[in-house]
Amino acid sequence: MPLPAPVEREAIHTRTLVCRGYHRADGLWDIEGHLTDIKTYDFDSQFRGAVIAGTPVHQMWLRLTVDDDLIIRAVEAEMDHSPFPICPGITGNFQKLNGLSIKPGFNAKVRDLLGGVEGCTHLVEMLGPVATTAFQTIYPYRNRVKSRTGEAPKAPRPRLVDTCHGWSSKGAVVKQLYPDRYTGP
């Protein structure tokens, strides 16, 4: 169901973030994010000159290659468009993510490694949705494969309990999937 109709308005800015998950032939997983920021008007940039409406202000790419345990095995970061010519010079710092596990505390560890001048705000922001995409790519796929081979697929990890409304320890989902974690009436 879409949002209710808004009052009359003018579009000014569009941020698009697309994340995709891929299963590689070598058994690893590529999780990619692509971010663009676009203005609907022309403006002058001291560093880029005239930026014409529809030209990306930001256009950035991020690829994490992870294993079945969500451990990062390779990182690629690129910037096609950035506000300053020096911005792409930080992409190499994202190699600090190699060996990091996507698990609770991941976002805090990312901020420790790549926060402030050690990273790029936009690429760091992308890592949250990219990490979620990794989880959404790998676990359902593996469970689907297991169900096709006759193995019983596992329910998602119990660590999801109380992370959102759907996974409330007082709710029907937890009551059905994890009765031992259920705290409702």
DODREN-9148 format. One record per residue (C-alpha): x, y, z negated. Coordinates in nm, 2 decimals. Example, Ala and Ser with C-alpha at 12.3 -4.5 7.8 and 13.67 -1.06 7.14 Angstrom:
! DODREN-9148
SITE xx yy zz
SITE 1.23 -0.45 -0.78
SITE 1.37 -0.11 -0.71
//
This chain:
! DODREN-9148
SITE xx yy zz
SITE 0.00 0.00 0.00
SITE 0.16 0.33 0.10
SITE 0.17 0.64 -0.11
SITE -0.13 0.87 -0.11
SITE -0.12 1.14 0.16
SITE 0.11 1.43 0.06
SITE 0.04 1.80 0.10
SITE 0.17 1.96 0.41
SITE 0.55 1.95 0.41
SITE 0.87 1.97 0.63
SITE 1.12 1.70 0.65
SITE 1.47 1.82 0.55
SITE 1.69 1.53 0.47
SITE 1.69 1.15 0.53
SITE 1.92 0.91 0.35
SITE 1.91 0.55 0.48
SITE 2.07 0.26 0.31
SITE 2.05 -0.08 0.47
SITE 2.20 -0.38 0.31
SITE 2.22 -0.72 0.48
SITE 2.35 -1.06 0.37
SITE 2.51 -1.32 0.59
SITE 2.62 -1.68 0.54
SITE 2.96 -1.73 0.71
SITE 3.08 -2.03 0.90
SITE 3.35 -2.08 0.64
SITE 3.10 -2.11 0.35
SITE 3.16 -1.76 0.21
SITE 2.90 -1.47 0.22
SITE 2.93 -1.13 0.38
SITE 2.71 -0.86 0.21
SITE 2.71 -0.53 0.40
SITE 2.58 -0.19 0.32
SITE 2.54 0.10 0.57
SITE 2.46 0.45 0.44
SITE 2.36 0.75 0.64
SITE 2.26 1.10 0.54
SITE 2.11 1.32 0.81
SITE 1.97 1.68 0.80
SITE 1.69 1.80 1.02
SITE 1.86 2.14 1.08
SITE 2.20 2.26 1.22
SITE 2.45 2.40 0.97
SITE 2.81 2.51 0.97
SITE 3.07 2.32 0.77
SITE 3.40 2.48 0.68
SITE 3.56 2.14 0.73
SITE 3.37 2.00 1.03
SITE 3.25 2.30 1.22
SITE 2.89 2.30 1.35
SITE 2.70 2.00 1.24
SITE 2.40 1.95 1.47
SITE 2.06 1.83 1.33
SITE 2.05 1.45 1.34
SITE 2.43 1.41 1.32
SITE 2.52 1.22 1.01
SITE 2.67 1.42 0.72
SITE 2.76 1.08 0.57
SITE 2.79 0.75 0.76
SITE 2.97 0.49 0.55
SITE 3.00 0.11 0.56
SITE 3.09 -0.14 0.29
SITE 3.14 -0.52 0.32
SITE 3.19 -0.75 0.03
SITE 3.29 -1.11 0.11
SITE 3.19 -1.32 -0.19
SITE 3.19 -1.69 -0.28
SITE 2.90 -1.90 -0.42
SITE 2.98 -1.78 -0.77
SITE 2.95 -1.41 -0.66
SITE 3.32 -1.35 -0.69
SITE 3.45 -1.09 -0.45
SITE 3.71 -1.24 -0.22
SITE 3.75 -0.95 0.03
SITE 3.64 -0.58 0.06
SITE 3.61 -0.36 0.36
SITE 3.51 0.01 0.34
SITE 3.49 0.26 0.63
SITE 3.37 0.61 0.69
SITE 3.25 0.73 1.03
SITE 3.13 1.06 0.90
SITE 3.21 1.24 0.58
SITE 3.20 1.59 0.45
SITE 3.58 1.63 0.44
SITE 3.86 1.49 0.65
SITE 4.03 1.35 0.34
SITE 3.74 1.13 0.23
SITE 3.83 0.82 0.44
SITE 4.17 0.82 0.26
SITE 4.01 0.66 -0.05
SITE 3.86 0.35 0.12
SITE 4.18 0.15 0.04
SITE 4.11 0.19 -0.33
SITE 3.80 -0.03 -0.30
SITE 4.05 -0.32 -0.28
SITE 4.04 -0.30 -0.66
SITE 3.71 -0.49 -0.64
SITE 3.89 -0.81 -0.52
SITE 3.84 -1.08 -0.78
SITE 3.56 -0.90 -0.96
SITE 3.25 -1.10 -1.03
SITE 2.90 -0.97 -0.96
SITE 2.74 -1.04 -1.30
SITE 2.61 -0.83 -1.59
SITE 2.85 -0.54 -1.65
SITE 2.94 -0.52 -1.28
SITE 2.83 -0.16 -1.23
SITE 3.02 -0.05 -1.54
SITE 3.33 -0.22 -1.42
SITE 3.29 -0.06 -1.08
SITE 3.27 0.29 -1.25
SITE 3.58 0.20 -1.45
SITE 3.78 0.11 -1.14
SITE 3.64 0.35 -0.89
SITE 3.47 0.64 -1.08
SITE 3.56 1.00 -1.04
SITE 3.86 1.07 -0.82
SITE 3.95 0.70 -0.79
SITE 3.66 0.64 -0.55
SITE 3.38 0.79 -0.34
SITE 3.05 0.87 -0.50
SITE 2.86 0.74 -0.20
SITE 3.04 0.41 -0.16
SITE 3.03 0.35 -0.54
SITE 2.65 0.42 -0.53
SITE 2.62 0.16 -0.25
SITE 2.77 -0.11 -0.46
SITE 2.46 -0.15 -0.68
SITE 2.23 -0.23 -0.39
SITE 2.49 -0.44 -0.22
SITE 2.54 -0.64 -0.54
SITE 2.16 -0.69 -0.56
SITE 2.16 -0.80 -0.19
SITE 2.42 -1.06 -0.27
SITE 2.21 -1.21 -0.54
SITE 1.90 -1.20 -0.32
SITE 2.09 -1.35 -0.03
SITE 2.27 -1.64 -0.20
SITE 2.05 -1.79 -0.46
SITE 1.72 -1.81 -0.27
SITE 1.91 -1.95 0.04
SITE 2.08 -2.21 -0.17
SITE 1.76 -2.31 -0.34
SITE 1.58 -2.34 0.00
SITE 1.86 -2.56 0.13
SITE 1.84 -2.78 -0.18
SITE 1.46 -2.82 -0.15
SITE 1.50 -2.93 0.22
SITE 1.75 -3.20 0.11
SITE 1.52 -3.32 -0.17
SITE 1.71 -3.17 -0.45
SITE 1.51 -2.97 -0.70
SITE 1.58 -2.60 -0.66
SITE 1.67 -2.42 -0.98
SITE 1.47 -2.12 -1.10
SITE 1.66 -1.79 -1.10
SITE 1.90 -1.75 -1.39
SITE 1.75 -1.68 -1.73
SITE 1.96 -1.36 -1.75
SITE 1.68 -1.20 -1.56
SITE 1.45 -1.22 -1.86
SITE 1.36 -0.87 -1.98
SITE 1.53 -0.69 -1.69
SITE 1.20 -0.57 -1.54
SITE 0.82 -0.59 -1.58
SITE 0.79 -0.91 -1.38
SITE 1.06 -1.08 -1.59
SITE 0.92 -0.97 -1.93
SITE 0.97 -1.23 -2.20
SITE 0.61 -1.17 -2.28
SITE 0.48 -1.23 -1.93
SITE 0.34 -1.51 -1.72
SITE 0.65 -1.56 -1.51
SITE 0.88 -1.63 -1.80
SITE 0.61 -1.84 -1.97
SITE 0.60 -2.07 -1.67
SITE 0.97 -2.08 -1.57
SITE 1.14 -2.05 -1.91
SITE 0.89 -2.14 -2.18
SITE 1.18 -2.15 -2.43
SITE 1.24 -1.78 -2.36
SITE 0.87 -1.68 -2.37
SITE 0.79 -1.44 -2.66
SITE 0.43 -1.35 -2.58
SITE 0.11 -1.46 -2.75
//
